[in-house]
């Protein structure tokens, strides 16, 4: 840690961002005086409701479970802090409250309604800070472990990663391109989220020019989403290009199965999955490029049909870039200046 770094300390947490257990998950236990752990607790963000929270944050990564922060009991989290005054790495224990909402019940005039995952937000409180919330970033800020709520999420190709809280990581020499901070876009009738403006998404077609899909709208960058969500024309074109690529080297009809989560394929066919290029608006009508390689668009999957891989692209009215855009790169989240930092070309 050198020179220009002026913050008092930085906290590092290693996280399994696609379902792997964080290193600290099994080393900590809730304090003995927590009687309501794994029970229903009041959740006050929105309508009066009751929610079930779980200790392990990664439980919400699969299936249809939803993630959210809220008023959960305190859990001891060991945060490693690096200070400028010491070469050593002192350990500092901070009591923080965090959890995952897996079920929600709302009290309505018609009675008690079960609405799975409704009204919750933000795995571990990484959504854009909302008024009246008590995310763990804000708790660390109050405890003076960090000096600002910005953070950097680095995800490896295999889905494991590192979360640096309280710091926006400088560009690394291994990152090819320019570090560009994109302003967050405001969306009408919605609370502020990690939306940035995208001009178009291009699908790479073998032996042909790129197929451009005009976006010209805000795209949500969401580490809690396993894939890509987009309007039907894009999803249909993505799958049709994959099939066209497959037919260049095969005869007959491909043994692929489409469902609500994406396209189930044989993992041996992943070489035919197209790369994607995303052009972000950077201001003054200019755009810069980020590429999502095919290997980041495919995830292993166990399915009754025997298909072993999934292209996780769902039909959705608006655009969401999930884990495929995170894998193999670092993304900086600057809540103070309402911006996100990407390495672009």
N, C-alpha and C positions, 0 to 999 in steps of 0.2 A: 504494500500500500504506500504510495508515494505522494509527495509534493502537493498537487492541487486539491487533493481530497481534504475537505475541511470539516466534514461531519464528525460528530463526536464518536459514533460507533455505527457499525453495520451488523445486522443480524443475518445469519445464513440458516436456512432450513433446507435439508435435502428431502425431496418429495418424489413419490412414485406417481407421476401425473397421468398415467393411463392404466391404473389398476394395480400397480405394484405397491407393496406395503412400504410406507415411509420407514426409515431406520428406527425412528423413535417410537413407532406404533406399539411394539411389544415390550418396550422398556419402561413405560409409564403406566401407572394405574390411577384411577380417579381417587381423590381423597376419600377417606372413610366416612366423612360426614355428609357426603352427597347421597341422599336417600332417593332422589327422583331420577337418578341416572337410568337411561334406557326406559324411562317412563314418559308419560305425556306431560307436557309443560305448556304454559300459556305463551302464545306467539302474538306479539302486539303490532307487527308491521302489517297494517291493513285491517281487515275485519277481525273481530274476535274469533279466535280459533284455538285448537289444541293440536300440538305437533309431537311427533316422536323423533327424538334425536338419537344418534348412534355415536359411540366413541370414535370408531374408525372412519376417518373422512373419505376413504376411497370406496366405501360401500356403494356410494351413489353413482359410480362411474358406469355401471352396467345396467342393462335392461331399461325399464321405464322409470327408475327412481329419479327423483329430482334433488337438487342440491340447494342449500341455503344457509345463511347465517342468522343468528337470532339470540335470544336470551337463554343460553344454556348454562349449566353449572360450570364452575371453574375447573380447569384441568391444568396440572403442572406441565409446562412445556419447557424443555431445556433449550435455550437459544444460545448459540455460540456467538460471542461478540469479539470483534477485532478492533482494537483501539490504536490510535497513532502513537500513544506514549509508551506502549509496551510491545516487544517483539513476541512475547508469549501470547497465548490465546486463553484468556480467563473464561471460566464458565459462569454464566449468570442464569439463575432459574427465575422464570417469570410465570406467574399464575395468569392464565388467559382463559377466556371462554370462547369455545367454538364448537361447531357441530354440523350435522347434516340432517336436513328434514327429509324423512322418507314417506311420511303420510301426514295429511292435514284434514282436519274436520272444521267446517264452518257452521256457525249458528245462523240460520236464516229464518225468515217468518214461517217457512214451511217445515222447519225442524232442523235436525242435525244432518248435514250433508257431508259425505266423504268425497273429497276432491284430491286425488293423489298428486302431490307435488305442486298444487296450485298456490300461487301467491308467494312462493319462496324464490330466493335468488342467491347466486354467487357461492360456489364452492369455497369454503374457508374464508369467505369475505373478500374475495378478489374482484368482485364486481365494483363498478365505480361507486365510491362512497356516497351513501344516501344520508339525508338529514335524519337524525334521530336513531341511527343505527350504531352499533357498538362492535365494529369489526375487529378482528385481532390485530390488524394493522394500526388501527386507532388506539387499541389498548397498548401496543408496544410503544406508540408515540407518547402516550400519557405516562408510561413507565420510564420514558427517556432512554429506551434502548435504541431507538432510531430517532432521527431528526425530521424525517419527512415520510410520507406514505407511498412514495414511488417504489416500484419494484421491477425486477427483471426476471423473466421466466426463460430458462434455457432447457430445451428438450432434445435429447439425443435421438438418433435414428430409430433406436429400439423402443422409444417411448419413456425411458427413465429420464430424470432430469434434476435440475437444481433451481431453487427459488431463492433469489437474493432480495431481501426486503430492506427497505430504507435506502436503496441505491439504484441508480440507473447506470447499468454497466457500460463503460466506454467501448468503442469499437475495438475488437480484437484483430491482431494482424492476420489471423486465420479466416476472418470474415471478408469475403470478396464483394466489394461494392462500397457504397456510401451510407453512413448512418443518417437517416432522414427522419425527423419527427413530423408526423402527420397530425394535423389538428382534428380533434374529435368533432363529429357532426352532431348538430342538434336535431332531434326527431320530435315532431309535433305529437302532443298527447302522450308522450312517454317520458319516463325519468331518464336522466343521463346514463348512457351505457358506453361500452367501448366500441362505438361506431366510427368508422372512417369511410371516406368517399372513394369509390372505385369507378373507373371509366369503363373497363371491359375485362372480360376473362376470355382467354384464347385456349382452344383445345388443339393439341398437336396431333396432326393426322399423318401417318406414315406415307411418304411419297407424294404428299400434297401440301398446299399452303395451309397456314393456320386457319381454323374456323373460329371467328370472333363472335362472342356473345356480348352485346352491349348491356352494360349494367346501369351506369349513370345514376347511382343511388348509394345510400349508405349500406355498409356491410358490417355486421356484428362480428367482432373477433372474440371467440369464446373457447377457452381452453377446456371447458366442461363438456363441449360437444364432441362426439367421437368422429364426426366426418364433416361433410359439406351439406348444407341445405340451400336450396335455390328453387326458383320457379321451374315449372315443368319443362319448358323448351330447353333449358340448359341440361337438366338431368337426362332427358330423352336423347339429346345430341351426344352427351358424354358416353352413354351406354351404346349408342349406335356406332360411334367411332371405334369403341373397343371391339364391337362385333365385326366391323369392317376390317380392322387390323387383324383380327383372328382369322378371318376368311382368306387373307392373303397367303396363309401357310397351311390352311386346313380345308377339308371338303365336308360337305353336309352342314347340318345345323349345330351350332354350339350348345353344349350341355350347361347352360347357365340358367339361373332362376332369380327372377326379380321379386322383391318383397318390399314392404314399407320402409325398410332400413337401408336398402340399396340393392346391389346386384351380387348374388352369390356365384362364385366361379371356382374353378379348380386352380390351386396355387401355381400349377405349372403354366397357367395361361397369363400370369401377371405381366409377362414381357409385352403383352399386347395392350396393356392399359396405357392410355395417353398421358403425357405430361400436361400440366396446366401452367399458363402464364397469366399473372394478374397485374393489371396496370392501375396503379393508384394515382389519384389526383394529388399533386404536391403543392398546388397553389398557382395562381395566375394562368390557369389553363394548361399547365404542364403536367406530364405524367412520368412516372418511373416504374420500373419492372421488378417483379418478384416471380420466381419460378417454383412451382411445386412439382417435384419429380414423381414419377409413377410409383416408386417404392413407398412414398409417403401417403399414397392414396389407397393402399391396400392393407387390410388388417386380417390376421388369422381369425378363423371363425369355425365353431363346431355346429354343424347343422344336420338334422335327420336325413337330409337328402344326400349326404356324403360330400357336399361342397366344402372346401376347406379354407376359402378366403372370401372376403367381402370388400366390395367397393362401396364405402359408406356414403352414398349420396342420396339424399331424401328430397322429395318434392315439398316445397314450402313457399308460402306467398312472398317472403322476404329472404334476403341473403344472409347466410351464416357461414363463416369459415372456422371450423373447429380444429381438431388435432392435426390434420394434414398440413396446415400452414405453420404449425408450431414445430413439428418434428425437424430436427437437423438445423435449428437456428435459435437465436436469442431474440426475444421481443421485449421492449422496454415499455412500461406502463407509467406514465407521468400524470398522476391525478391532479397535482398542483397546477400544472399548466394545460390540462385537458389535451393531452397529446399522446401518441404512441410512436415508439421508435422502431423502425425496420431497417435492415440492410437492403438497399435497393440499387438497381443499375439503370 
